[in-house]
Amino acid sequence: MELTRKTAAELSALLAGGEVSAEEVTAAHLDRIAGCDDRVHAFLHVAADGAVAAAREVDRRRAAGDELGPLAGVPVALKDVFTTIGAPTTCGSRILDGWQPPYDATITRRLRQAGAIILGKTNMDEFAMGSSTENSAFGPTRNPWNLSRVPGGSSGGSSAAVAAYQAPLAVGTDTGGSIRQPASVCGIVGTKPTYGGSSRYGLVAFASSLDTPGPLARTVLDAALLHEAICGYDPMDSTSIDAPVPPVVAAARQADVSGMRIGVVTELSGEGYQPGVMARFAEAVELLESLGAKVTEVSCPNFRYALPAYYLIAPSECSSNLARFDAMRYGLRVGDDGSAGAEEVMSLTREAGFGDEVKRRIILGAYALSSGYYDAYYGKAQQVRTLIIRDFEAAFGQADVLVSPVTPTTAFGIGERADDPMAMYLADLCTIPSDLAGNAAISVPCGLASEDGLPAGLQVMAPVMADDRLYRVAAAAEAALTERWGHPLIAEAKGLGTSEPWFSGERGGSA
Amino acid sequence: MAITRDEVAHLARLSRIALTDAELDHLAPQLDQIITAVAQVQEVAAEGIPPTSHATGLVNVYRDDEPRPCLTPADALSQAPAVEQQRFRVPRILAEE
């Protein structure tokens, strides 16, 4: 039995039935990481000892007859933006290299309480700023579909780990698309829950009005299981919504779109979109229609201003949030030679500790917030945000969910956009509106683009706290597409070679 | 030009980032390009539209003021770059006369 090929739901059943131990499941995934992470570089830190100890504890509790949840003994990879007692948290930055947080993030704590086994911390764009994971100070992650391509970002370590079978589940964060875009280009599922639906406590802040933790997985049901485990009200986060988690697992099992109204967003298509991505998207929409959904076209005219508004709001918040890295209480300190003053040490430390993209965004934010420019930039962007929320409200009056591609292209080449910020920013074109409006959205694989044979994703967007609708639609699309292909799309990923014993015999037909 | 090299240098000083000349040469034209692109928001007719700072609409969230455990001094200082007498040791904060 190849345990790394199992879904989280399958592992959960095997564990509950006593057919495998959590220790065996954990060992299989640690072996897989050891066997291929020199090529993928999904992990910044592998917490092997802690994972094995946690697995033994789950096995002990199960043997003792304790009531355990569905994720008990199931491995998970955690983006290196969440604080973890006992494992370093770097956020992909030199300025936090080696930092050992003295507390657990709420997401970390909930995973531990659920008995999930934290395998380690995954690579990311520095402070979650980027769409390719190339902005990590510790080197890029590679896409398991094609090792010369990026895995998306900023949660690219999390998406690559799941696509490479190093973990069945991973947690990421989405500020402008950082869960959905990497999920799309790695051919897996990723959800940005409703803002306020998942806790930011213990999440190293980038843009606080946007940062949203969420799940990545190879199947829609697995994403729902993780969603349910990590989401929900947290008094430690002042923007947490005090309401029950929408019934996402039930919705994923329901997988029924009959009678649902699905709106295709006119503005999220056209110039700059790869034809192969649009072709797979159009087929997915037709498929949903054939399953009984009512498809209409909806217009959200202000979405064209979402990208520029985002690149004012997010950098503004980042320039404020990252002021905490002042070299005084934790993290890197450079130039403290006994004669230099605090401001000089601060400036030298931030110069040495931050990478180019972080510097660009801090300076951009400082500019947008400057007196004299505030009204023309930050103020205007906040008004655009209101208009985008109104566009969503009008669209959700006509449709239960909205759909679009997740990102305009498939995975681009490593280095291709690394020093062209505007080209990089376009990767988030379709995902940013839901971040600005705070509503829920999911990315689910919808096929391979004919130009390059790389995965494309279908984005489904739902109103605030209607996250369950995402799972109904995504699960219906997944079931119908998997039936058409004869296998899950991820079975087509060949970037790590086809020599693994389990690879042959499970791939028939093409996507 | 939306932003000059000198303005970028000024903003970097305000942001406490000791950019090198080479970095300024590299970043200033990129920032100029980005600011030109984001300036598109100014096209929007937003007269009378209220600003949105965050999407939940929540205001003034309080919790009960109850004592609870917090970090020990040893934990709080464990990651400090420099410690002296159970305190964070920092570089001098006043200029030398």
Interface residues (C-beta under 8 A of the other chain):
Chain A: W99 Q100 P101 P102 Y103 Y195 G196 S208 S209 P235 S238 T239 I241 N302 Y305 P308 A309 Y311 L312 S319 D326 A327 M328 R329 Y330 G331 L332 R333 D336 A340 G341 A342 E343 E344 V345 M346 S347 L348 R350 E351 F354 D356 K359 R360 I362 I363 L364 A366 Y367 A368 S370 A376 Y377 G379 K380 A381 Q382 Q383 V384 R385 T386 L387 I389 P421 M422 Y425 L436 A437 G438 N439 V464
Chain B: I3 E7 V8 L11 A12 R13 L14 S15 R16 I17 A18 L19 T20 E23 H26 L27 Q30 L31 Q33 I34 I35 A37 V38 A39 Q40 V41 Q42 E43 V44 A46 I49 P50 P51 T52 S53 H54 A55 T56 L58 V61 R63 L71 D75 A76 S78 Q79 A80 P81 A82 F88 V90 P91 R92 I93 L94 A95
